[in-house]
C-alpha cells in the first residue's frame, strides 16, 4: 500500500467518525428533535444563498431536483423554510429561512463549537498545533476532491 493510499484509508474513517461524534454530542446538548442531515445541508445552503431556487439548491447539494423538492416540503412543514414566488418567473419559488431556522442554526453552531472546544481543551498543545497546521491541507484536499476530473454524478457502490 502506498503512503497516499494508507493516508486515504486512515483519514476518511477518522473524519467520518469525528463528524458523527460531534453531531451526536451536539444533538444531545441541544435537546431538540434531530433533523435529517440532508435537511440540515439544505438549510445551510439556503442560509448561504438566501432566495436560492430549488434547482440551484439541488445543484449545490449535488442531489436530484425531486429529492430537494421533498426536503423543501418537509422544511416548510417544519417551519424552517418559506417558499416565495420568484418575481421573474411566478412558476419558480425562492427559498428563505424562517426566524426559527436561523435560531436553530445559530444554536447548533454555538453548541457544536462548545462540544469541539471542550474536547480540544483536553488535548495537548502539540495536538492543537498539529490540527491547526492540518487545516489548510484539509481545505486543499477538499478542493482537489471537488476538482476530480473522473467524478461522475450518481450513486455509490
The 8 nearest C-alpha neighbors of each residue, nearest first, counted from 0:
[[1, 4, 5, 2, 3, 6, 8, 7],
 [2, 0, 4, 3, 5, 6, 7, 8],
 [1, 3, 5, 4, 6, 0, 7, 8],
 [2, 4, 6, 1, 5, 7, 0, 8],
 [5, 3, 7, 1, 6, 2, 8, 0],
 [6, 4, 8, 2, 3, 7, 1, 9],
 [5, 7, 3, 9, 8, 4, 10, 2],
 [8, 6, 4, 10, 5, 9, 3, 11],
 [7, 9, 5, 6, 10, 4, 11, 12],
 [10, 8, 6, 7, 11, 12, 5, 13],
 [11, 9, 7, 13, 6, 8, 12, 14],
 [10, 12, 14, 13, 9, 15, 8, 7],
 [13, 11, 15, 14, 10, 16, 9, 8],
 [14, 12, 16, 10, 11, 15, 17, 9],
 [13, 15, 17, 11, 16, 12, 18, 10],
 [14, 16, 18, 12, 17, 13, 11, 19],
 [15, 17, 19, 13, 18, 14, 12, 20],
 [18, 16, 14, 20, 15, 19, 13, 21],
 [17, 19, 15, 21, 16, 20, 22, 14],
 [20, 18, 22, 16, 17, 21, 23, 15],
 [19, 21, 23, 17, 22, 18, 16, 24],
 [22, 20, 24, 18, 23, 19, 25, 17],
 [21, 23, 19, 25, 20, 24, 18, 26],
 [24, 22, 20, 26, 25, 21, 19, 27],
 [25, 23, 27, 21, 26, 22, 20, 28],
 [24, 26, 22, 28, 111, 27, 23, 110],
 [27, 25, 29, 23, 28, 24, 22, 30],
 [28, 26, 24, 25, 30, 29, 23, 31],
 [29, 27, 25, 26, 30, 24, 110, 31],
 [28, 30, 26, 31, 27, 25, 110, 107],
 [29, 31, 27, 28, 26, 32, 33, 25],
 [32, 30, 29, 33, 26, 27, 28, 34],
 [31, 33, 34, 30, 26, 29, 27, 35],
 [34, 32, 31, 35, 26, 36, 30, 27],
 [33, 35, 36, 38, 39, 32, 37, 31],
 [34, 36, 38, 37, 39, 33, 40, 70],
 [37, 35, 39, 38, 40, 34, 41, 33],
 [38, 36, 40, 39, 35, 41, 70, 34],
 [39, 37, 41, 35, 40, 36, 70, 42],
 [38, 40, 36, 42, 41, 37, 43, 34],
 [41, 39, 37, 43, 38, 42, 44, 36],
 [40, 42, 38, 44, 39, 43, 37, 45],
 [41, 43, 39, 45, 44, 40, 46, 38],
 [44, 42, 46, 40, 45, 41, 47, 39],
 [43, 45, 41, 47, 46, 42, 48, 40],
 [46, 44, 48, 42, 49, 47, 43, 41],
 [45, 47, 43, 44, 48, 49, 42, 96],
 [46, 48, 44, 45, 43, 49, 42, 51],
 [49, 47, 45, 46, 51, 44, 50, 43],
 [50, 48, 45, 51, 95, 46, 47, 94],
 [51, 49, 93, 94, 95, 48, 52, 45],
 [52, 50, 93, 49, 94, 48, 45, 55],
 [53, 51, 93, 55, 54, 92, 94, 56],
 [52, 54, 56, 55, 57, 68, 67, 51],
 [55, 53, 57, 56, 52, 64, 58, 67],
 [54, 56, 58, 52, 57, 53, 59, 51],
 [55, 57, 59, 53, 58, 54, 60, 52],
 [58, 56, 62, 54, 60, 64, 55, 59],
 [57, 59, 61, 55, 56, 60, 54, 62],
 [58, 60, 56, 57, 61, 55, 44, 62],
 [59, 61, 57, 62, 58, 56, 41, 40],
 [62, 60, 58, 59, 57, 63, 152, 56],
 [63, 61, 57, 60, 64, 58, 66, 67],
 [62, 64, 66, 65, 57, 67, 61, 58],
 [63, 65, 67, 57, 66, 54, 68, 62],
 [64, 66, 68, 67, 63, 69, 62, 57],
 [67, 65, 69, 63, 64, 68, 70, 62],
 [66, 68, 70, 64, 69, 65, 57, 71],
 [69, 67, 65, 71, 66, 70, 64, 72],
 [68, 70, 66, 72, 67, 71, 65, 73],
 [69, 71, 67, 73, 68, 72, 38, 74],
 [70, 72, 68, 74, 69, 73, 67, 75],
 [73, 71, 75, 69, 70, 74, 76, 68],
 [72, 74, 76, 70, 71, 75, 77, 69],
 [75, 73, 77, 71, 79, 80, 76, 72],
 [76, 74, 80, 78, 72, 77, 73, 79],
 [75, 77, 73, 74, 78, 72, 79, 80],
 [78, 76, 74, 75, 79, 73, 80, 72],
 [77, 79, 75, 76, 80, 74, 97, 99],
 [78, 80, 100, 74, 97, 77, 75, 96],
 [81, 79, 96, 75, 97, 74, 95, 78],
 [82, 80, 95, 94, 75, 96, 83, 97],
 [83, 81, 94, 93, 92, 95, 80, 84],
 [82, 84, 93, 92, 81, 85, 94, 95],
 [85, 83, 92, 89, 93, 91, 86, 82],
 [84, 86, 92, 88, 89, 87, 91, 93],
 [85, 87, 88, 89, 84, 91, 83, 92],
 [86, 88, 85, 89, 91, 84, 90, 92],
 [89, 87, 85, 90, 91, 86, 84, 92],
 [88, 90, 85, 84, 91, 86, 87, 92],
 [91, 89, 88, 92, 84, 85, 87, 86],
 [92, 90, 89, 85, 88, 84, 93, 52],
 [93, 91, 84, 85, 83, 82, 52, 94],
 [92, 94, 50, 52, 83, 51, 82, 85],
 [93, 95, 50, 82, 51, 81, 52, 83],
 [96, 94, 81, 49, 50, 80, 45, 97],
 [97, 95, 80, 100, 79, 81, 101, 98],
 [96, 98, 100, 79, 99, 80, 81, 101],
 [97, 99, 101, 100, 102, 96, 79, 103],
 [100, 98, 102, 97, 101, 103, 79, 78],
 [99, 101, 79, 103, 97, 102, 98, 96],
 [102, 100, 98, 104, 99, 103, 105, 97],
 [101, 103, 105, 99, 100, 104, 106, 98],
 [104, 102, 100, 106, 105, 101, 107, 99],
 [103, 105, 107, 101, 106, 102, 108, 100],
 [106, 104, 102, 108, 103, 107, 101, 109],
 [107, 105, 109, 103, 104, 108, 110, 102],
 [108, 106, 104, 110, 105, 109, 111, 103],
 [107, 109, 111, 105, 106, 110, 112, 104],
 [110, 108, 112, 106, 111, 107, 105, 113],
 [109, 111, 113, 107, 112, 108, 25, 106],
 [112, 110, 114, 108, 113, 25, 109, 107],
 [111, 113, 109, 115, 110, 114, 116, 108],
 [112, 114, 116, 110, 111, 115, 117, 109],
 [115, 113, 111, 117, 112, 116, 110, 118],
 [114, 116, 118, 112, 117, 113, 119, 111],
 [117, 115, 113, 119, 118, 114, 112, 120],
 [118, 116, 120, 114, 115, 119, 113, 121],
 [117, 119, 115, 120, 116, 121, 114, 122],
 [118, 120, 116, 122, 121, 117, 115, 127],
 [119, 121, 117, 118, 122, 116, 123, 115],
 [120, 122, 119, 118, 123, 117, 116, 124],
 [123, 121, 119, 120, 126, 124, 127, 118],
 [122, 124, 126, 125, 127, 121, 120, 119],
 [123, 125, 127, 126, 128, 122, 129, 120],
 [126, 124, 128, 123, 127, 129, 122, 130],
 [125, 127, 129, 123, 124, 128, 130, 122],
 [128, 126, 124, 130, 125, 129, 131, 123],
 [127, 129, 125, 131, 126, 130, 132, 124],
 [130, 128, 126, 132, 131, 127, 133, 125],
 [131, 129, 133, 127, 132, 128, 126, 134],
 [132, 130, 128, 133, 134, 129, 127, 135],
 [131, 133, 129, 130, 134, 128, 135, 136],
 [132, 134, 130, 136, 131, 135, 137, 129],
 [133, 135, 137, 136, 131, 132, 138, 130],
 [136, 134, 138, 137, 133, 139, 132, 131],
 [135, 137, 139, 133, 138, 134, 140, 132],
 [138, 136, 140, 134, 139, 135, 133, 141],
 [137, 139, 141, 135, 140, 136, 134, 142],
 [138, 140, 142, 136, 141, 137, 143, 135],
 [141, 139, 137, 143, 138, 142, 136, 144],
 [142, 140, 138, 144, 139, 143, 145, 137],
 [141, 143, 139, 145, 140, 144, 146, 138],
 [144, 142, 140, 146, 141, 145, 139, 147],
 [145, 143, 141, 147, 146, 142, 140, 139],
 [144, 146, 142, 143, 147, 141, 150, 140],
 [145, 147, 143, 144, 142, 148, 150, 141],
 [148, 146, 144, 149, 150, 145, 143, 142],
 [149, 147, 150, 146, 151, 145, 144, 143],
 [150, 148, 147, 151, 146, 144, 152, 145],
 [151, 149, 147, 148, 152, 146, 145, 144],
 [152, 150, 153, 149, 148, 154, 147, 155],
 [153, 151, 150, 154, 61, 62, 155, 63],
 [154, 152, 151, 155, 62, 61, 150, 63],
 [155, 153, 156, 152, 151, 62, 61, 63],
 [154, 156, 153, 152, 151, 150, 62, 61],
 [155, 154, 153, 152, 151, 150, 149, 11]]
